[in-house]
Amino acid sequence: MDEQKAAAVIDNVLYRADADFVKSNSGFSIGGVAPIGHRVLPIVILDHHLEDLGTIWAAAGTPNAVFCLTPKQLAGLTHGTFEDISE
């Protein structure tokens, strides 16, 4: 991800989250952060290249669990938008 591109999309500065921030805001530990079910709803930006893929895999709440879905489903579940944020 190009941090400058992502920051421009949300018109704000990005900060790297530490493990405590991730856990308190998402409810998940790093390594298993699911895209849905967060305590605090995040702004979700999806790289537009994901739209070229048929199936993608996402963490399912633990470091050892994943689930599959389409990029369109991910965008719908997370209210995410597809943007050009790749390096």
N, CA and C atoms as an extended XYZ file, in Angstrom:
261
Properties=species:S:1:pos:R:3:atomname:S:1:resname:S:1:resid:I:1 pbc="F F F"
N         0.829       -1.158        0.000 N   MET     1
C         0.000        0.000        0.000 CA  MET     1
C         0.886        1.238        0.000 C   MET     1
N         0.496        2.208       -0.799 N   ASP     2
C         1.163        3.503       -0.814 CA  ASP     2
C         0.452        4.380        0.216 C   ASP     2
N         1.121        4.649        1.317 N   GLU     3
C         0.493        5.388        2.411 CA  GLU     3
C         0.046        6.784        2.000 C   GLU     3
N         0.789        7.428        1.125 N   GLN     4
C         0.400        8.768        0.677 CA  GLN     4
C        -0.881        8.730       -0.149 C   GLN     4
N        -1.009        7.730       -1.015 N   LYS     5
C        -2.239        7.590       -1.801 CA  LYS     5
C        -3.439        7.323       -0.890 C   LYS     5
N        -3.259        6.432        0.072 N   ALA     6
C        -4.354        6.105        0.991 CA  ALA     6
C        -4.745        7.318        1.828 C   ALA     6
N        -3.761        8.066        2.297 N   ALA     7
C        -4.049        9.272        3.077 CA  ALA     7
C        -4.819       10.285        2.241 C   ALA     7
N        -4.478       10.394        0.970 N   ALA     8
C        -5.183       11.329        0.089 CA  ALA     8
C        -6.635       10.911       -0.111 C   ALA     8
N        -6.886        9.607       -0.175 N   VAL     9
C        -8.257        9.115       -0.356 CA  VAL     9
C        -9.139        9.544        0.811 C   VAL     9
N        -8.630        9.444        2.033 N   ILE    10
C        -9.438        9.804        3.200 CA  ILE    10
C        -9.219       11.248        3.643 C   ILE    10
N        -8.330       11.942        2.939 N   ASP    11
C        -8.021       13.338        3.248 CA  ASP    11
C        -7.630       13.506        4.715 C   ASP    11
N        -6.715       12.631        5.148 N   ASN    12
C        -6.262       12.673        6.529 CA  ASN    12
C        -4.901       11.987        6.616 C   ASN    12
N        -4.245       12.143        7.738 N   VAL    13
C        -2.950       11.517        7.976 CA  VAL    13
C        -3.181       10.084        8.453 C   VAL    13
N        -2.337        9.164        8.000 N   LEU    14
C        -2.406        7.779        8.466 CA  LEU    14
C        -1.369        7.547        9.548 C   LEU    14
N        -1.727        6.748       10.527 N   TYR    15
C        -0.807        6.343       11.582 CA  TYR    15
C        -0.803        4.827       11.650 C   TYR    15
N         0.355        4.244       11.892 N   ARG    16
C         0.459        2.795       12.029 CA  ARG    16
C        -0.071        2.404       13.410 C   ARG    16
N        -1.014        1.493       13.436 N   ALA    17
C        -1.632        1.060       14.690 CA  ALA    17
C        -0.754        0.029       15.389 C   ALA    17
N        -0.627        0.159       16.710 N   ASP    18
C         0.084       -0.870       17.464 CA  ASP    18
C        -0.916       -1.940       17.913 C   ASP    18
N        -0.406       -3.008       18.499 N   ALA    19
C        -1.245       -4.152       18.866 CA  ALA    19
C        -2.355       -3.777       19.845 C   ALA    19
N        -2.068       -2.903       20.796 N   ASP    20
C        -3.086       -2.494       21.769 CA  ASP    20
C        -4.216       -1.722       21.097 C   ASP    20
N        -3.871       -0.824       20.180 N   PHE    21
C        -4.883       -0.056       19.455 CA  PHE    21
C        -5.760       -0.991       18.629 C   PHE    21
N        -5.124       -1.920       17.929 N   VAL    22
C        -5.868       -2.868       17.089 CA  VAL    22
C        -6.843       -3.670       17.940 C   VAL    22
N        -6.377       -4.211       19.047 N   LYS    23
C        -7.229       -5.038       19.912 CA  LYS    23
C        -8.377       -4.227       20.502 C   LYS    23
N        -8.105       -3.027       20.994 N   SER    24
C        -9.160       -2.249       21.643 CA  SER    24
C       -10.185       -1.712       20.651 C   SER    24
N        -9.781       -1.450       19.422 N   ASN    25
C       -10.714       -0.897       18.445 CA  ASN    25
C       -11.410       -1.949       17.590 C   ASN    25
N       -10.725       -3.058       17.325 N   SER    26
C       -11.345       -4.087       16.483 CA  SER    26
C       -11.935       -5.225       17.307 C   SER    26
N       -11.332       -5.485       18.459 N   GLY    27
C       -11.731       -6.645       19.240 CA  GLY    27
C       -10.942       -7.888       18.875 C   GLY    27
N       -10.082       -7.778       17.873 N   PHE    28
C        -9.289       -8.907       17.396 CA  PHE    28
C        -7.812       -8.658       17.671 C   PHE    28
N        -7.065       -9.742       17.822 N   SER    29
C        -5.615       -9.640       17.966 CA  SER    29
C        -4.973       -9.602       16.587 C   SER    29
N        -3.822       -8.940       16.500 N   ILE    30
C        -3.088       -8.881       15.239 CA  ILE    30
C        -2.825      -10.309       14.764 C   ILE    30
N        -3.016      -10.521       13.486 N   GLY    31
C        -2.854      -11.846       12.902 CA  GLY    31
C        -4.180      -12.524       12.622 C   GLY    31
N        -5.252      -11.990       13.207 N   GLY    32
C        -6.572      -12.571       12.991 CA  GLY    32
C        -7.657      -11.530       12.842 C   GLY    32
N        -7.284      -10.317       12.465 N   VAL    33
C        -8.262       -9.226       12.372 CA  VAL    33
C        -9.190       -9.462       11.186 C   VAL    33
N       -10.433       -9.760       11.493 N   ALA    34
C       -11.443       -9.978       10.458 CA  ALA    34
C       -11.868       -8.635        9.864 C   ALA    34
N       -12.379       -8.636        8.651 N   PRO    35
C       -12.805       -7.379        8.039 CA  PRO    35
C       -14.137       -6.858        8.576 C   PRO    35
N       -14.848       -7.675        9.343 N   ILE    36
C       -16.142       -7.258        9.901 CA  ILE    36
C       -16.165       -7.566       11.394 C   ILE    36
N       -17.156       -7.013       12.100 N   GLY    37
C       -17.319       -7.296       13.516 CA  GLY    37
C       -16.468       -6.447       14.434 C   GLY    37
N       -15.989       -5.320       13.958 N   HIS    38
C       -15.130       -4.449       14.765 CA  HIS    38
C       -15.938       -3.702       15.819 C   HIS    38
N       -15.308       -3.438       16.939 N   ARG    39
C       -15.928       -2.621       17.986 CA  ARG    39
C       -16.148       -1.195       17.496 C   ARG    39
N       -15.160       -0.653       16.808 N   VAL    40
C       -15.227        0.689       16.223 CA  VAL    40
C       -15.126        0.502       14.714 C   VAL    40
N       -16.127        0.978       13.975 N   LEU    41
C       -16.124        0.773       12.527 CA  LEU    41
C       -14.988        1.545       11.868 C   LEU    41
N       -14.138        0.843       11.134 N   PRO    42
C       -13.024        1.519       10.456 CA  PRO    42
C       -13.441        2.061        9.092 C   PRO    42
N       -12.658        2.987        8.582 N   ILE    43
C       -12.771        3.391        7.186 CA  ILE    43
C       -12.052        2.309        6.392 C   ILE    43
N       -12.711        1.742        5.399 N   VAL    44
C       -12.119        0.644        4.636 CA  VAL    44
C       -11.842        1.095        3.212 C   VAL    44
N       -10.574        1.002        2.832 N   ILE    45
C       -10.137        1.311        1.469 CA  ILE    45
C        -9.560        0.024        0.900 C   ILE    45
N       -10.088       -0.409       -0.223 N   LEU    46
C        -9.638       -1.637       -0.872 CA  LEU    46
C        -8.887       -1.276       -2.140 C   LEU    46
N        -7.735       -1.896       -2.356 N   ASP    47
C        -7.001       -1.603       -3.582 CA  ASP    47
C        -7.814       -2.061       -4.788 C   ASP    47
N        -7.877       -1.228       -5.795 N   HIS    48
C        -8.711       -1.512       -6.961 CA  HIS    48
C        -8.285       -2.773       -7.703 C   HIS    48
N        -7.052       -3.223       -7.527 N   HIS    49
C        -6.616       -4.463       -8.174 CA  HIS    49
C        -7.350       -5.693       -7.634 C   HIS    49
N        -7.912       -5.593       -6.438 N   LEU    50
C        -8.693       -6.710       -5.900 CA  LEU    50
C        -9.889       -7.033       -6.784 C   LEU    50
N       -10.410       -6.025       -7.475 N   GLU    51
C       -11.580       -6.240       -8.330 CA  GLU    51
C       -11.295       -7.215       -9.472 C   GLU    51
N       -10.026       -7.423       -9.790 N   ASP    52
C        -9.644       -8.346      -10.860 CA  ASP    52
C        -9.649       -9.807      -10.404 C   ASP    52
N        -9.803      -10.039       -9.117 N   LEU    53
C        -9.737      -11.390       -8.568 CA  LEU    53
C       -11.139      -11.965       -8.379 C   LEU    53
N       -11.263      -13.265       -8.546 N   GLY    54
C       -12.554      -13.911       -8.357 CA  GLY    54
C       -12.845      -14.187       -6.896 C   GLY    54
N       -11.880      -14.789       -6.220 N   THR    55
C       -12.038      -15.159       -4.816 CA  THR    55
C       -10.857      -14.616       -4.032 C   THR    55
N       -11.144      -14.081       -2.860 N   ILE    56
C       -10.092      -13.629       -1.955 CA  ILE    56
C       -10.334      -14.273       -0.591 C   ILE    56
N        -9.320      -14.267        0.233 N   TRP    57
C        -9.403      -14.857        1.566 CA  TRP    57
C        -9.137      -13.781        2.603 C   TRP    57
N        -9.881      -13.820        3.700 N   ALA    58
C        -9.723      -12.838        4.770 CA  ALA    58
C        -9.623      -13.557        6.109 C   ALA    58
N        -8.978      -12.912        7.059 N   ALA    59
C        -8.902      -13.456        8.412 CA  ALA    59
C       -10.312      -13.556        8.989 C   ALA    59
N       -10.508      -14.561        9.831 N   ALA    60
C       -11.838      -14.809       10.391 CA  ALA    60
C       -11.859      -14.713       11.915 C   ALA    60
N       -11.026      -13.843       12.472 N   GLY    61
C       -11.081      -13.584       13.901 CA  GLY    61
C        -9.993      -14.218       14.741 C   GLY    61
N        -9.264      -15.176       14.170 N   THR    62
C        -8.133      -15.783       14.873 CA  THR    62
C        -6.997      -15.959       13.868 C   THR    62
N        -5.774      -16.122       14.338 N   PRO    63
C        -4.653      -16.305       13.406 CA  PRO    63
C        -4.747      -17.587       12.572 C   PRO    63
N        -5.590      -18.526       12.979 N   ASN    64
C        -5.682      -19.816       12.289 CA  ASN    64
C        -6.977      -20.011       11.516 C   ASN    64
N        -7.748      -18.954       11.303 N   ALA    65
C        -9.027      -19.098       10.608 CA  ALA    65
C        -9.157      -18.049        9.512 C   ALA    65
N        -9.631      -18.496        8.353 N   VAL    66
C        -9.880      -17.598        7.225 CA  VAL    66
C       -11.209      -17.973        6.575 C   VAL    66
N       -11.732      -17.072        5.756 N   PHE    67
C       -12.920      -17.380        4.973 CA  PHE    67
C       -12.765      -16.754        3.598 C   PHE    67
N       -13.483      -17.307        2.632 N   CYS    68
C       -13.369      -16.791        1.271 CA  CYS    68
C       -14.618      -15.997        0.908 C   CYS    68
N       -14.410      -15.040        0.040 N   LEU    69
C       -15.483      -14.208       -0.471 CA  LEU    69
C       -14.983      -13.520       -1.726 C   LEU    69
N       -15.859      -12.801       -2.390 N   THR    70
C       -15.444      -12.043       -3.568 CA  THR    70
C       -15.085      -10.625       -3.140 C   THR    70
N       -14.306       -9.926       -3.943 N   PRO    71
C       -14.006       -8.533       -3.621 CA  PRO    71
C       -15.276       -7.685       -3.471 C   PRO    71
N       -16.266       -7.934       -4.319 N   LYS    72
C       -17.523       -7.180       -4.240 CA  LYS    72
C       -18.229       -7.453       -2.912 C   LYS    72
N       -18.210       -8.703       -2.456 N   GLN    73
C       -18.806       -9.030       -1.158 CA  GLN    73
C       -18.062       -8.327       -0.028 C   GLN    73
N       -16.724       -8.312       -0.108 N   LEU    74
C       -15.926       -7.642        0.913 CA  LEU    74
C       -16.267       -6.158        0.971 C   LEU    74
N       -16.363       -5.534       -0.184 N   ALA    75
C       -16.712       -4.111       -0.222 CA  ALA    75
C       -18.089       -3.879        0.389 C   ALA    75
N       -19.039       -4.747        0.084 N   GLY    76
C       -20.384       -4.597        0.625 CA  GLY    76
C       -20.440       -4.783        2.130 C   GLY    76
N       -19.749       -5.789        2.631 N   LEU    77
C       -19.752       -6.065        4.069 CA  LEU    77
C       -19.071       -4.972        4.881 C   LEU    77
N       -18.035       -4.380        4.309 N   THR    78
C       -17.228       -3.401        5.048 CA  THR    78
C       -17.569       -1.956        4.698 C   THR    78
N       -18.458       -1.772        3.729 N   HIS    79
C       -18.748       -0.435        3.192 CA  HIS    79
C       -17.470        0.198        2.650 C   HIS    79
N       -16.591       -0.660        2.139 N   GLY    80
C       -15.317       -0.206        1.594 CA  GLY    80
C       -15.452        0.303        0.172 C   GLY    80
N       -14.470        1.092       -0.230 N   THR    81
C       -14.426        1.604       -1.598 CA  THR    81
C       -13.138        1.138       -2.258 C   THR    81
N       -13.225        0.881       -3.558 N   PHE    82
C       -12.052        0.487       -4.332 CA  PHE    82
C       -11.335        1.742       -4.800 C   PHE    82
N       -10.052        1.811       -4.501 N   GLU    83
C        -9.250        2.984       -4.834 CA  GLU    83
C        -7.877        2.537       -5.325 C   GLU    83
N        -7.174        3.439       -5.993 N   ASP    84
C        -5.797        3.180       -6.425 CA  ASP    84
C        -4.874        3.536       -5.270 C   ASP    84
N        -4.510        2.530       -4.485 N   ILE    85
C        -3.630        2.775       -3.335 CA  ILE    85
C        -2.386        1.899       -3.361 C   ILE    85
N        -2.163        1.175       -4.460 N   SER    86
C        -0.983        0.312       -4.522 CA  SER    86
C         0.258        1.115       -4.872 C   SER    86
N         1.414        0.569       -4.486 N   GLU    87
C         2.687        1.233       -4.771 CA  GLU    87
C         3.036        1.084       -6.225 C   GLU    87
